[in-house]
Amino acid sequence: MVGVLLVLLGWSPGVPAMATPDPAPLHVRVYVDRGFDRRTIDRSLDAAHGLLASAGIDLAWRLCEPASLCDPPQPPREVAVILSGRPPTTQVRNCGRTAIGTRPGDATVLISVRCVADMAARLAALRHGLEHPLLMRAAYDDLLGAVEAHELGHVLGLRHGAGLMRASLCPNDIVELRLGLLTFSRAQSARMRTLLTTPVADELAARVP
């Protein structure tokens, strides 16, 4: 009876259990403009952590308040994430932008928190919000976390594509996000983990599609 139970549980004597690979670490330092609710920022980073964790990425961040707290940066793979209070600087309303330097591991992410907050407010005000209550949520911490995870996906070699790497999110995507269904694909997850486990000297080559 015990043997049957062990078989049903997927275990048999003499066969080692499948080991789950350790998550690949991604270190970021976060700079935040004044005027934002600290709880919203913390919850957004927690949301980004969860989205990346589902892809096998362990997001570790330090909040640079004041900015001098993070001087000097911790090389070689600590990404700078700037959460800005300014609106997008381009005509296309992309809430996030990523700049990847010429040196391996050198990247900066700029996210307009105002842009994300405006997006959440517009969704909550639309008529179709009455059709799905998840679109009526005025809080935007989860949406900000999705933008953070999306831009960090670019840092880790991803281009726009399916799932969380869509170029723009429609209302249905927001519903999927809030249901926990909007994630990175298996291929995207594998690519990010590969880049993080590649020696720094080879990182630029790993970015080539």
TISE-685502 format. One record per residue (C-alpha): z, x, y. Coordinates in pm, whole numbers, always signed. Example, Ala and Ser with C-alpha at 12.3 -4.5 7.8 and 13.67 -1.06 7.14 Angstrom:
BEGIN
> +780  +1230  -450
> +714  +1367  -106
//
This chain:
BEGIN
> +0  +0  +0
> +87  +285  +238
> -240  +461  +147
> -440  +147  +227
> -261  +117  +560
> -338  +481  +646
> -706  +430  +562
> -717  +122  +782
> -565  +326  +1063
> -839  +586  +1025
> -623  +863  +876
> -637  +1031  +537
> -437  +1324  +394
> -597  +1663  +440
> -836  +1550  +715
> -734  +1670  +1062
> -737  +1412  +1338
> -1018  +1433  +1591
> -898  +1626  +1893
> -971  +1479  +2234
> -1109  +1747  +2463
> -897  +1826  +2766
> -1031  +1677  +3090
> -1226  +1918  +3310
> -1029  +1988  +3631
> -1176  +1915  +3973
> -971  +2031  +4272
> -1016  +1885  +4620
> -838  +1916  +4950
> -839  +1600  +5161
> -842  +1584  +5541
> -772  +1245  +5701
> -828  +1132  +6060
> -533  +971  +6234
> -479  +598  +6236
> -528  +511  +5870
> -267  +350  +5649
> -140  +625  +5420
> -101  +376  +5135
> -471  +285  +5157
> -568  +654  +5138
> -333  +720  +4845
> -460  +415  +4655
> -821  +515  +4719
> -758  +861  +4573
> -585  +700  +4275
> -892  +479  +4227
> -1125  +781  +4246
> -900  +959  +3997
> -931  +669  +3753
> -1309  +650  +3785
> -1348  +1024  +3728
> -1092  +1021  +3446
> -1311  +773  +3259
> -1581  +1044  +3272
> -1347  +1314  +3143
> -1281  +1466  +3485
> -925  +1537  +3601
> -919  +1497  +3979
> -639  +1694  +4143
> -604  +1668  +4519
> -380  +1792  +4795
> -354  +1601  +5119
> -393  +1831  +5418
> -150  +1679  +5667
> -147  +1876  +5890
> -480  +2049  +5828
> -313  +2391  +5843
> -123  +2296  +5529
> -436  +2371  +5327
> -512  +2711  +5483
> -647  +2909  +5320
> -851  +2704  +5068
> -793  +2774  +4701
> -1112  +2932  +4567
> -1342  +2903  +4395
> -1382  +2532  +4314
> -1178  +2338  +4569
> -1400  +2081  +4738
> -1326  +1970  +5095
> -1315  +1590  +5137
> -1302  +1460  +5495
> -1203  +1095  +5547
> -1330  +1021  +5897
> -1257  +738  +6135
> -1600  +762  +6293
> -1898  +541  +6202
> -2193  +695  +6013
> -2394  +938  +6225
> -2729  +837  +6072
> -2933  +519  +6116
> -2903  +451  +5745
> -2551  +319  +5689
> -2447  +551  +5413
> -2069  +562  +5416
> -2060  +900  +5243
> -2248  +1227  +5269
> -2223  +1547  +5066
> -2321  +1896  +5173
> -2349  +2160  +4902
> -2349  +2520  +5018
> -2544  +2814  +4887
> -2240  +2962  +4718
> -2121  +2820  +4384
> -1839  +2573  +4427
> -1894  +2547  +4804
> -1918  +2177  +4897
> -1796  +1937  +5164
> -1779  +1558  +5139
> -1771  +1346  +5456
> -1683  +977  +5423
> -1666  +724  +5704
> -1362  +513  +5622
> -1459  +276  +5903
> -1794  +219  +5733
> -1623  +132  +5404
> -1375  -99  +5577
> -1660  -275  +5761
> -1847  -319  +5432
> -1544  -480  +5269
> -1496  -709  +5571
> -1861  -821  +5563
> -1838  -899  +5192
> -1522  -1102  +5243
> -1693  -1303  +5518
> -2008  -1392  +5324
> -2055  -1732  +5167
> -2097  -1593  +4820
> -1741  -1471  +4851
> -1644  -1831  +4785
> -1833  -1810  +4455
> -1644  -1506  +4334
> -1288  -1447  +4455
> -1313  -1071  +4393
> -1551  -1045  +4689
> -1296  -1205  +4920
> -1050  -916  +4886
> -1014  -770  +5236
> -842  -452  +5117
> -1090  -170  +5070
> -893  +103  +4890
> -1083  +54  +4563
> -1418  +55  +4742
> -1321  +373  +4927
> -1221  +527  +4594
> -1561  +439  +4450
> -1735  +610  +4743
> -1514  +916  +4695
> -1595  +932  +4324
> -1968  +878  +4397
> -1982  +1167  +4645
> -1788  +1395  +4412
> -2045  +1304  +4149
> -2306  +1457  +4382
> -2090  +1768  +4410
> -2095  +1789  +4031
> -2472  +1783  +4007
> -2554  +1412  +3989
> -2833  +1239  +4174
> -2861  +870  +4253
> -2905  +665  +3939
> -2730  +399  +3735
> -2375  +272  +3753
> -2144  +433  +4004
> -2424  +662  +4122
> -2634  +378  +4267
> -2770  +465  +4611
> -2606  +151  +4752
> -2371  -111  +4613
> -2458  -480  +4613
> -2202  -762  +4584
> -2245  -776  +4205
> -2159  -405  +4188
> -1839  -469  +4383
> -1744  -741  +4135
> -1810  -500  +3845
> -1604  -233  +4020
> -1309  -469  +4054
> -1345  -576  +3692
> -1342  -211  +3582
> -1704  -225  +3463
> -1869  +4  +3721
> -1842  +358  +3587
> -2035  +678  +3526
> -2278  +673  +3234
> -2227  +895  +2930
> -2507  +1125  +3042
> -2363  +1151  +3392
> -2016  +1221  +3253
> -2149  +1494  +3024
> -2338  +1660  +3310
> -2030  +1669  +3534
> -1811  +1814  +3260
> -2076  +2076  +3184
> -2085  +2188  +3546
> -1706  +2209  +3567
> -1682  +2418  +3251
> -1967  +2649  +3351
> -1862  +2990  +3483
> -1875  +3000  +3862
> -2150  +3264  +3859
> -2376  +3024  +3666
> -2293  +2708  +3862
> -2603  +2703  +4080
> -2826  +2720  +3774
> -2637  +2427  +3624
> -2727  +2212  +3924
> -3098  +2234  +3846
> -3210  +1907  +3673
//
